[in-house]
Amino acid sequence: MRTILVANIKGGCGKTTIATHLAAACAAAGHSTALADVDRQRSSLGWLARRPATAAALVGLDWAKDLSDAPKGIQRLVIDAPAALKTKQIEDLVRMADVVVLPVLPSAFDEQATQRFLGKLEELKSIAKNRKSVAVVGNRLRPRTKAADRLDQFLGGVGHSVVTRLRDSQIYADAAASGLSLFDLTGKRAAEHRADWEPLLAYIEKA
């Protein structure tokens, strides 16, 4: 089983959107996939409850109170972590993961929080000794803006792999309202945005 942890101590940086999309992508690729929601708000599970029966099947796990084992036969496990993680929570979740996906928005506040979180991760031996991969993802970018340029400068100095940059688009909110993702949609627009995800999916499979 390959386990992907989506985490950052900054709220509102797109963790749930990325976690649900990664789970949907794994399921669409034919992997038996579980989506574990550690956040008390249970946003990922809410998305899963809206998911139509015609979409690729996913197993939902409520980990808001306690972490548990994934069901037998699961090939991909995506964990949607809450914001404001405590040190013990970070240690427990990272211990379970094969790769940590860390989204960051083009905002000075997000960059500052992300830098602190990366500092906490680097204190863990598995991260410091490169036994666990950290994939940094620039999220909700609007090309040719000062915020995007500043984020590019920030990402250039984080010391971890900046795997991809996801463009800002209303298509994500529209899909989420129906329990869907870009990997469940057809059409040119969805295909164009799916291309942003290809480097991240390839990175996860090689991690």
PyMOL commands that set and color helices and strands:
alter all, ss='L'
color gray80, all
select helices_A, chain A and resi 15-28+43-50+87-96+108-122+125-128+146-155+171-176+182-184+188-206
alter helices_A, ss='H'
color red, helices_A
select strands_A, chain A and resi 2-6+33-37+59-62+76-80+99-104+133-141+161-167
alter strands_A, ss='S'
color yellow, strands_A
deselect
rebuild
show_as cartoon
